[in-house]
Amino acid sequence: MRTYKLYLESSPQRKTTLVHVIELLGCTANAKTTAAALEATPEAIVAYLRYLKRHGEDVDPGAAFRTRVAEHITKGDFLGQGSPQAVYAPDLKPLSTTDLEKFLRWLEWSRADLLRLVSGVGDRELHNEPERGRSLYNILRHVGETEPHYLTASLGPVKSLTTAGNAIYHGRVEIREGLRVERQLVIERLRALTPEERRANRRTPRRTRTIRRSLRRTLEHEWEHRREIAAQLDRAA
C-alpha cells in the first residue's frame, strides 16, 4: 500500500494548518487546526488523483493508501497560508528534465481547467459578491497577480511575466485572456531553464528559494483557488 508523506506548516499552537502532499505536486489540504487539516488530507489526495487521472496520468484514485507526517514547520510568517519560510527537503532536490516536463504538463492542465471553469460565466456573475468569500473575478485576479512572484523568487526578475501579472491586477486585460497569456509565459520561461537554474538554491537569512518550491507553490496556489471557484459554481475542480 502506498504511503504519502505529508509536509505541514502551522503555528506552534497547531492552529491554522496547511498540508502539502509534495509527491502529488500541487495537492494541499488546509483547516483551522492541524488535526482537522490531517483529517481533510485523504479527500484532497483522492480529488487530486481524480484530476490527474482525468488528464491521462497513470494513477488510481480508488487505490488504498496511507499517510504519514514527514516534516512539520512551526516557525515563520503566514504559517498555514503558504509561508515563505516553509521549505522542505524535497524542495531542495535538483529538478530533473523528466520531472520538469511532467510539471509543465501539469501547469498546462491546471490553467486550462481553471479557465474552463469560468469560460461560460458572464461579466455580472463574475463580479457578483457572494454572501461569504470573494467574487470569482477577485479570486482570478488574485491568482494572476500572485503567480509571477513564485517564479521570480527563485529565478530573479522576469520582465514579461511581471508585466502580465500587473496587467491582470490593474484590469488592463480581459481577466481570462490575461491568465492564459501569463501561464504561457511561465511555461516558456521554465522550458528555458539552464542546468544551473534547475539545481540552484537561493538563500537569504530568512528564506531559501528553489525552482522546485516555485513550481510547487504555483501549482498549489492554483489548485486551492480552483477548488474555491468550483465550490462557488458547484462543479468539479
N, C-alpha and C positions, 0 to 999 in steps of 0.2 A: 504494500500500500504506500502511495506517495505521501511524503511529508513536506509541507510548505513551510519554509522559515519565515517568521514574521519579524518585522523591524518596526519598533514603536517609538513614538515621541509623545511625551506628556509632561505636565508639571510634576514636581516631586510628590504632590498630593494625589497623583493619578486621577486628575480630573480630565478635562478635555483631552482626548487622545486620538491620534491619527496612526493607523496601522498601514504599513507599506508591505505589499507582497512582491518583493523585488524579482522573484523568479517569473512572475507574470507582470512584466514591467508596465506600470500604469495602474495596476489594481490597488485600490485602497479601501479602507473602512474607517469610519470615524464615529465617535459618540462622546457624550459628556463625561463618561468615566472610562477607565481602562477596561474594567470588566465588561461594560456594555459594548465597547469597541471590539473586543475579542469575541464576544458573542455574535456580533454582526459580521465578522470576517468570513465565515464559511459561505454565507449567502452571497457576499461580494465576490468571492472566488468563483462560485458557480456562475454568477452573472457574467463575469469577465470571460470565463471559459466558453460560455454560450456565444458571446460576442466574437471571440476568436474562431470558434467553430463555424459560425455563420460566414466568415471570410475565408474558410478553407484551411485553417490551421489544423494540424494533426493532434487534436486534444479531445478528451472525453469528458464532457460536463457531468455525466452520470456516474463516473467512477468514484469510488470511496477514497477519501484522503484524510490525513491528519494534519495538524498544525502544531508548531512549537515556536516559542519566542526565542529569537536568536540574539537580538540587541534591543535595549530599551534606553533611549536618551531622555534625560530629565533636566538637562541644563541647556539654556539657550533662549532666544527670543521667539515669540509667536509659537510656542510649543503646542502641538496638536493642530496646527494650521499650516503645516508645511514650513517648519522652522528653517531659516537659512543656515543654522548650525547643525542641522540633522544630516550628517554624512555617515554612511555605514560602510562596512568592509567591502561589500560588492560594488559600491560606487567607486572604489579606488582601483579596481582592476582595469588594465588597458582594454580598449574597445577593439575587438577583432573585426575584420572586414565582414565576416559571416554574420556576426551579431548586428553590425551596422546595417547591412542590407535588410535583415529581418525587421529591425526597428523602424527603418524608413518605410517599409510596407505598412507597419502598424500606424505610423504617423499619417500616411495617406488615408487609411481606412477610418481612423479616428475623426479626422476633419471632414471626410465625406459623410460620415454618419451624423456628425453634428449638423452639417448643412442640410442633410436630408430631413432631419427632424423638423427644421423650421422652413423648409422650402415652400410649403403652401400657406404659410402664416401671413396674413395681411398686416399692413402697417399699423392699423388700430390695435389688433391683438398683440402685435409685437411690443407695443408701448404700454399696453394695459398693465396697471399696477395691481397685483393680486392682494388679497387680504393679508397674506403672510409672504414674506420674501420679496424679491426684486422682479421687475419686468423682464421678459425674455430679452428685450433689447439691451438692458443693462447687464444681464448675465453675459451676453455675447460680447458686448463692449469690454467687459472686464477680462474675458478670455483673450481678446485681441490686444488689449493694452499691456497685459502681463507677459504674453508669450516672448517678446524679444529679450526680456531680462534674463530668462533662463539660459539662453544660448550665449548672450554677451557676457554673462557671469563667468563662463569658462573659457570663452574664445576672445574676449575683448570686443571692441566696437564692430558692429556690422551695420553700416550706414543704411543700406537698403531696407533692412529688417526694422530698424528703429523708425525710419520714415513711414513704413507701412503701419506699424503699431500706433504712431502718432496720428496718422490719417484716420484710423478707426476711432481712437479716443476722441478726437475733435470733430468727428462726424463729417469729414471731408470726402467720404466714400460710402457707397451703399454697404451696409454692415456685412452682408453675406459675401459680396464680391471682395470686400476688403479681407475677410477671413480666408477666403480661397487663395488670394494672392499671397497673403502673409505666410501660409503654410507652404506654398510653393517655394518661397524664398528660403524658408527654414530648410527644406529638403535640399535645395540647390547648394546651400552653404555646407550642409552636412556631407553631401556627396564629395565636396572638395576638401574634406579633412585630410591633413597630412598625417603620416605615421606619428610624428611628434605630438600633434594635437590629440590624437586618439589615446595617447598614454600619459599626457601631461596632467599634473596636479598643481593647480594654482592655490598657493597658501598665503593667508594673511594671519595676523594674530588671532582673529576671531572666526575665520571661515576657511574652508577648503572647497575648491571648485574643481570638478572633473566633468568631462563630456558625458560620462555615464549618468552622473547626477543630473545634468542638464536635460538629458533625454528622459530620465525617469520623471522629473518634475513636470516636463512638458506634457507627457502622456497622462500622468496622474491628474494634473490640474484640469485637463480637458475632460477626462473621464468623470471626475467629480461633478463638473458643471453640465456635462451631457446628461448625467443621471438626474441632476436638478431640473433641467429643462424637460426631460422625458416625464418626470413625475408631474410637472405642471400640465403637460399635454396628455397625460395618461397613455403614454406609449412606451415601448421598449427602448432602452438606450442602445 
